[in-house]
Amino acid sequence: SELPYKYDLELAKKYLADAGFPEGKGLPKITYDVRGTDTRKRQMGEFVQQELRNLGIEIDVRLNTFPTFLEKSRKGDLQFWQGGWVLDYPDAENVLQLLASSNIGGSNSTLYSNPEYDKLFEQLRLLEDGAQKFSLMGKMEKIVNEDLPWIMQYYSRNYILYHNHVG
């Protein structure tokens, strides 16, 4: 399905002005945590900083070691951050559980809570793959796209090739 947002600088400026912060005026500096310290993570933080500066929004980029980032996440000490998730089992529940209220303090680092979403998530967990599960996933996606507790910066895909003869 199509993403519920797009890159539109003029629309972003309008939203900012409608929120009472024209050109970012009056908006306090935002802390942006990056979960890594390598060059690529630093450059991504600088990219986000520059893109938001184009709107008049100032952010303080904080590079974190992965353990430090995880600790901040568990404590709810993140304001604005770049995270990531690797699917470690092949089921939609693997991603959908990231926004379940029952996982706040764990995998739900957004502290997102929506009772309707939670109700559907509990139903989904009990279902085998099929039309009913797919329908629930669509309802959950609609809720997330309306509440928008996160946005996807990019999608990465890694491929690992291996052979039984290689140890």
C-alpha positions as CSV (number, residue, x, y, z in Angstrom):
1,S,0.0,0.0,0.0
2,E,1.0,3.6,-0.4
3,L,2.8,5.4,2.4
4,P,0.5,7.9,4.3
5,Y,3.1,10.7,4.0
6,K,5.3,12.2,1.4
7,Y,8.2,14.6,1.1
8,D,6.6,18.0,0.7
9,L,8.5,20.9,2.2
10,E,5.8,23.5,1.6
11,L,3.1,21.3,3.3
12,A,5.5,20.7,6.2
13,K,5.9,24.4,6.6
14,K,2.1,24.8,6.6
15,Y,1.7,22.1,9.2
16,L,4.4,23.8,11.3
17,A,2.7,27.2,11.0
18,D,-0.7,25.7,11.8
19,A,0.8,24.2,14.9
20,G,1.8,27.7,16.1
21,F,5.5,27.5,15.1
22,P,5.8,29.4,11.8
23,E,9.3,28.8,10.4
24,G,10.1,26.9,13.6
25,K,9.9,30.0,15.7
26,G,9.1,29.2,19.3
27,L,9.7,25.5,18.9
28,P,12.2,24.2,21.5
29,K,15.3,22.3,20.2
30,I,14.6,18.6,19.8
31,T,17.0,15.8,20.8
32,Y,17.5,13.3,18.0
33,D,19.1,10.1,19.1
34,V,21.0,7.9,16.7
35,R,21.6,4.2,17.5
36,G,25.2,4.0,16.5
37,T,28.4,5.9,16.3
38,D,29.8,4.9,12.9
39,T,30.2,7.3,10.0
40,R,27.0,6.2,8.3
41,K,24.9,6.8,11.4
42,R,26.6,10.2,12.0
43,Q,25.9,11.2,8.4
44,M,22.3,10.1,8.6
45,G,21.9,12.2,11.7
46,E,23.4,15.2,10.0
47,F,21.1,14.6,7.0
48,V,18.0,14.7,9.2
49,Q,19.4,17.7,11.0
50,Q,19.8,19.6,7.7
51,E,16.4,18.6,6.4
52,L,14.7,19.9,9.5
53,R,16.8,23.0,9.5
54,N,15.2,23.7,6.1
55,L,11.9,24.1,8.1
56,G,13.4,26.1,10.9
57,I,13.5,23.2,13.3
58,E,16.7,22.8,15.3
59,I,17.7,19.4,16.5
60,D,20.6,18.2,18.7
61,V,22.0,15.0,17.2
62,R,23.2,12.5,19.8
63,L,25.2,9.5,18.7
64,N,24.8,6.5,21.1
65,T,26.4,3.2,21.4
66,F,23.9,0.4,20.8
67,P,23.7,-0.6,24.5
68,T,23.2,3.1,25.5
69,F,20.5,3.5,22.9
70,L,18.7,0.3,24.1
71,E,18.8,1.6,27.7
72,K,17.3,4.9,26.7
73,S,14.7,3.0,24.8
74,R,13.7,0.8,27.7
75,K,13.5,3.8,30.0
76,G,11.4,5.9,27.6
77,D,14.2,8.5,27.4
78,L,14.0,9.1,23.7
79,Q,12.4,12.1,22.2
80,F,13.0,11.7,18.5
81,W,15.2,8.9,17.2
82,Q,16.3,6.6,14.5
83,G,15.7,3.0,15.2
84,G,15.5,-0.2,13.3
85,W,14.1,-3.7,13.5
86,V,15.1,-7.0,12.0
87,L,12.4,-9.5,11.5
88,D,13.6,-12.6,13.3
89,Y,10.6,-14.8,12.6
90,P,8.3,-14.8,9.5
91,D,5.0,-13.5,10.8
92,A,3.4,-10.0,10.7
93,E,3.1,-10.2,14.5
94,N,6.9,-9.6,14.5
95,V,6.4,-6.0,13.4
96,L,2.9,-5.3,14.8
97,Q,4.1,-6.2,18.3
98,L,6.4,-3.1,18.2
99,L,3.3,-0.9,18.8
100,A,1.4,-3.0,21.3
101,S,0.9,-1.3,24.7
102,S,1.8,-4.6,26.4
103,N,5.3,-4.1,25.0
104,I,6.0,-0.6,26.4
105,G,9.3,-0.8,28.2
106,G,10.3,-3.5,25.8
107,S,10.0,-3.6,22.0
108,N,7.5,-0.7,22.0
109,S,10.0,2.1,22.4
110,T,7.6,4.7,20.9
111,L,5.4,4.4,24.1
112,Y,2.5,4.2,21.6
113,S,-0.8,3.1,23.0
114,N,-4.1,2.7,21.2
115,P,-6.8,0.5,22.8
116,E,-8.4,-0.4,19.5
117,Y,-5.0,-1.4,18.1
118,D,-4.2,-3.5,21.2
119,K,-7.6,-5.3,21.0
120,L,-6.9,-6.2,17.3
121,F,-3.3,-7.3,18.2
122,E,-4.5,-9.7,20.8
123,Q,-6.9,-11.2,18.3
124,L,-4.2,-11.4,15.6
125,R,-1.8,-13.3,17.9
126,L,-4.2,-16.2,18.1
127,L,-4.8,-16.6,14.3
128,E,-3.2,-18.7,11.7
129,D,-2.4,-17.1,8.4
130,G,-5.5,-16.6,6.3
131,A,-8.2,-14.1,5.3
132,Q,-9.2,-13.2,8.9
133,K,-5.7,-12.5,10.0
134,F,-5.0,-10.5,6.8
135,S,-8.1,-8.4,7.4
136,L,-7.1,-7.6,11.0
137,M,-3.6,-6.6,9.7
138,G,-5.2,-4.1,7.3
139,K,-7.3,-2.6,10.2
140,M,-4.2,-2.3,12.3
141,E,-2.2,-0.7,9.5
142,K,-5.0,1.8,9.0
143,I,-4.9,2.8,12.7
144,V,-1.1,3.2,12.5
145,N,-1.3,5.3,9.3
146,E,-3.8,7.6,11.0
147,D,-2.0,7.9,14.3
148,L,1.5,7.9,12.7
149,P,3.6,7.1,15.7
150,W,6.5,6.6,13.4
151,I,7.6,7.1,9.8
152,M,9.9,4.9,7.8
153,Q,13.1,6.6,6.8
154,Y,14.2,3.8,4.5
155,Y,13.8,0.1,4.1
156,S,17.0,-2.0,3.9
157,R,17.3,-5.6,2.8
158,N,20.2,-7.8,3.5
159,Y,20.9,-11.1,1.7
160,I,23.1,-13.8,3.2
161,L,24.4,-16.6,1.0
162,Y,25.8,-19.7,2.5
163,H,26.8,-23.2,1.5
164,N,26.7,-26.4,3.5
165,H,30.4,-27.0,2.6
166,V,31.6,-23.7,4.2
167,G,32.2,-23.7,7.9
